[in-house]
Structure formats: structure tokens, C-alpha cells
Amino acid sequence: MTTATRTPLETRVWDALGTVCDPELDQPITDLGFVAEASVRGEGSPECTVLVRLRLPTYFCAPNFAYLMVADAHDAVRAAPGVSAVEVRLEDHFAAEEINAGVSSQAGFAGAFPRHAGGELAELRLIFRRKAHLACLERACRRLLVDGWQIEALAQARLSDLPDSPERESLLRRRSGLGLPTNPGAHLFVDDHGEPVPAEDLPARLRFAQAVRVSVDGNAHYCRGLLETRYGTRIPEKDGP
């Protein structure tokens, strides 16, 4: 099915799935090629059901990451207007049965893996949201440096100094998700708690942010290659989110 042939509801379903990101790679599962199918049954009826099939680059992808993606996909599609029910199935994964059952029953990660899980995944999600923010922050700073800013001056930069761009949009989205200030007058380079980073600390912080961004981008490239090898499907590369 191509974008042009999708019904309005199918478009809403794919748009909803596009809001779901791999927690480690910080890219939508639709862009990464993790969605093998998203089909609608009984469109327009009270029993309208959506079936989503997910696949991952390897059989042994971390079950906590996999659970987050399956659960997030379920919640995102279920919230789409016109959807009465949704079934999300992870396939070709060693823990697919436990993950699918846990998401379907709303049992949570601990309920899906009662003998192994130490709790739910809020802390893990926060860790990767902070990594995503750092990667986006480095991209935004790189944009300003190309425009002639000096590294030390970035300590005084505000969000209003960022031109309208994908870097600005991505950074604002990550900051919003972390509850960090997004008003134009807010400092650009802040720590995990929204506090401005002093000028003397900024070069080291920027180098660390660059290392995080390179790691995220490199892992995304690697996963695309693994998925292509596993399923024979070419996944186009995209620049940072």
C-alpha cells in the first residue's frame, strides 16, 4: 500500500505510528522500517479494528526496548479517531509471546516478565529521552556554529537564536517531552534539569553531546543494515530527527 492509496483512517494510523520512536535510536519506527503491516478491518463500523505487525533488526533485541515500542504503538493507534480496537503483534522475536500478551492485557512490563523484570520502564524511558535531548541539542549547536557562533558564546544563546529549522523543531519537541522550558527566551544549552550550563563547562558538555549524537546516529545506521539483511527490505537513511 502506498501513501496515495491509503484511506483517511489508514493515514491516521500510520501518522500515529510515526509518533512512536525506538527508545534508543530516537527515530520513528515507521522510518526505521519496524512496521511490517498496519491494516484496518471494518473501517467505518463500530467494530473497526487495526492490526499492526512489528519486526525488529534481530531476534534478540532487548525485550525492554521491544516492550516499549509495542506498548507505545498500541496506545498511539488506539487513540487515533475512528479506531475501536487495536492488536499489535511483535514477530520473530524471542520474547514476542510474553510481550504481546503483556501489552494486550495491559499487564505492564513487570506483569509480562514477572520472574525477571525489576519494575516498570519509566526510568529507562527517561534515560533515553535525555540522550535524545542531548543529541538534538548538539545538532542545534552545530547549526549555530556553522552560522558563525563561537562555542563559548553558546552559553548565552537562547532558543530564539535558533532559526526555524528541523533542528529547532526536534529540540523543542524533546524539551517539551522532558518538561524543560521551551519559551523563546529560555537558554539553549541546559542540563537535564533545565539549568543553564556555565561557559567554562560548555566545551566539555558539547563534546559529550556530540559523542551521544554520533552513537545514536551510528546505532540507527547499524540497525537499518541488520533489518535489511534479515528481511531484504531497503530502508532509506534519514538525517537526524
Number of C-alpha atoms within 10 A of each C-alpha: 8 5 9 7 9 14 12 10 18 20 15 17 27 21 15 20 25 18 15 23 19 20 22 18 23 22 22 19 22 20 16 22 20 20 20 13 16 19 16 18 14 12 18 13 11 11 13 15 20 24 17 23 16 22 21 24 21 15 14 12 13 12 17 18 15 22 23 23 23 26 20 20 28 24 17 19 29 19 15 17 10 20 24 18 16 21 18 25 22 24 16 15 19 15 20 19 14 17 28 20 16 20 24 17 11 12 13 20 23 15 19 21 18 11 8 10 13 10 13 13 16 9 10 14 16 14 13 16 20 18 23 26 26 27 28 29 26 25 22 23 24 17 17 18 14 9 9 9 14 12 15 14 11 22 20 15 19 16 19 15 15 17 13 9 11 14 20 20 15 20 25 20 15 22 22 13 13 16 12 18 18 18 11 12 12 18 21 26 25 20 14 16 11 16 14 17 18 15 16 10 11 19 16 11 19 20 12 15 22 20 15 19 23 14 16 20 19 12 14 21 17 13 18 22 17 15 20 15 13 13 11 10 12 12 17 10 12 12 6 17 17
